[in-house]
């Protein structure tokens, strides 16, 4: 079948396939996009999120070592709280970054915003390896770490949203869920490499070596990876949807203003839907090694190993969930995720207390599988909620707002709730509360998988 529209880049007729919807209707694919271009888009989208979440993984998995280097408090739990508080503070700037990068992406293009965000983010991550420790420059060390992590938080705030919008706008109409699943898969891959390096370093180096220089090594990898990602992105055209919008002169000059004026309802629903992702991702995939080591008493190497294996299964589940959301709809899959967390989180955390490695591994795989039902569906769901002219902004603001308030604070809140309540089940109840809020938000939202991407 042929499209009756003209190419927005050159005016020539375009031929494209039409993908069937669940209801038997047809939705036009992005015109003139070949499989080779889509492979480049997937790679470019993957690598940016990979670098971002590799950093967060290393920081989370080496939290106790970083605490010793920058916060030499006599109370180990206080030092750990200080480290996670710094982790959380870097997230507070993310809503501001969401506004900035979202506006840039909606005004001048997704590709340009993504190319600059990955450059700033990777250089900031690299800089962490160069910061002197507390015993050399005193309070200057944690202050420098804070400044760099704020820069990271600002630059990273456009990455997840931009990559998701980029993929959805390039994807075949009936495979948007699968293509968008690349984004959470890349985050898990970044976490996986971080976990592997943390496990390797903890096994090869003694405590003195880790505290002195070993923890710095993973951060050095960020610069070359980021430069490669930027190079790939600069070689791509912007998305067909954005080019069409620009050709028709429908690009909004003030996307943030238009977002709050005309799309406040989907913005609120999106922020609520993100809540389970925000809390669940950081508790299950980032904080868990620290939880297993500090609260359960599992050995550090065993904790890293269990998390690494769970991440491998998580990556496989993500793509299956993306395909399931294309087949059954976004709402059904997202609501299943929320219900699963409400019913199974507390029993799962109770099983972690057995301290049996096989049981802990199975529980982590279960929790990761439950999380993929949310994570594998959320990128396409959020991108489809908003029209092209505010898609980047709507996704970035809602995603980063929830992550700033509840995601970045999740390791800190989990540690604090355990200290306050005296029970190591506190993180489980926190996860349940997040799942309930997300369940309500998704239930009130419109099913998006069957619709064509909107410009208006």
C-alpha positions, 0 to 999 in steps of 0.5 A: 500500500502507498501513502497519499502523503508527501515526504516532508523532507523532499516532497516525493511520494513515499511508499510504506507498510501499514501495520494492523491494529488490535481492532483490525484497523490500519495505522501508517508506519513512519514513511521512508524508514528502512531497516538499516536506519532503524538499526542505527536508531536502536543503537544510538538510543541504546548507548546513551541510556547504557552510559547513564545507568552504568553510572548509577549502577556503579554508584549504587553498587559501590555505595559503601566504598564511596561512603568510606572515601567521601564520608568517613563517619564513625557510624557506618549507617550514617555514612551510607545515608549521606552517600544515598542522600547525595544520590538523591540530591542529584535527582532534584535537578532532574525536573528542571532538566526535563523542562530544558531538554524536553523544550529543546527536543520539541523545538529544535529536534530530538537528535540535537537534544540527545547528542548534547545530553549524552556528551555532558552526561558522560564527561560528568561521569568520567570526572567522578573518577578524578575527585580526590577523597576526603582524606586529601582535601576534606569537605571539598571532596563531597562538595565536588562530588555533589556538583558533578552529580547535579550536572549528571542529573541535569544532563541525564534527565533528557536521555530516557524520555528522548530515546523513547520518543526517538524510538517510538517515532521511528518504529513500525506502528504495530511494534512501538512497544517492542522498539521502545523496550530497547530503552529499559533494556539499555538501562538494565544492560548498564546496571549489568555491566556496573554489577559485573565490574563491582563484583570483579573489583570486590573479588580482585581487590582488598578493602584498602585498594578498593577505598583508594583507587579501585572504585574509580576505575568503572567511572573512567569508562564513561567518556569513551562510551559517551563519545561513541554514542554522540558520534552515532547520533550525529549521523542520524536524521531526526525522526519522521514525525518531528520532520513532518511537524517542522515542515508544516511549521507546527513546532511549538515555540513554548512546549512547556507552556503548551504542556501545562495549558492543554495537556495537564491531565495526561501529564498527571496520569503519566507522573502517577504511572511512573511512580512504580518504575521510579521506586521499583527500579532503584530498590530492586535493581540498584539498592538491592546489593546494599540491602542484601549486604547491610540488612540481610548479611549476605556476602558482598560477592554473593549479593553482586552475583545474585543481582547480576543473574537477575539483571540478565533475566530482566533484559530478556523479559523486557523484550517479551513484555514489549511484544505483549504490550503491542498485542494486549495493550499497554494498560493491561500489562501495566495494571498487571505489574501494579497488582503483582507488586501489591500482592507479592512484594512483602512475601518476596522480601520475607523470603530474602531473610532466609539468607539462602542464596538460591532462594534469594536469587529466585526472589530477585528474578521474580521481582525483576520479572514483575518490574519488567511488566511495568518497565517494558511497557512504560516508554511506549505508553508515556510517548503515546500519551502526548502528541508530537509537538509536546511528546519529548516535554510531556515524557521528560517532565512526568518521568523526571518529576516522579523520579526526582521525588521518589526514584532518586530518594528510594535507596535513602528512604529504604535505608531510613525506613528500616532505621525508623521502623526497625524492620527490614520489610520497610522497603517492601511496603514502600514498593506496595504504596507506589504500586497502588498509586500507579495502578490508579493512574493507569486505570484512569488513562486512555489505551494508547497502543491502538492509536496512531501517533498524534501531532495535535 
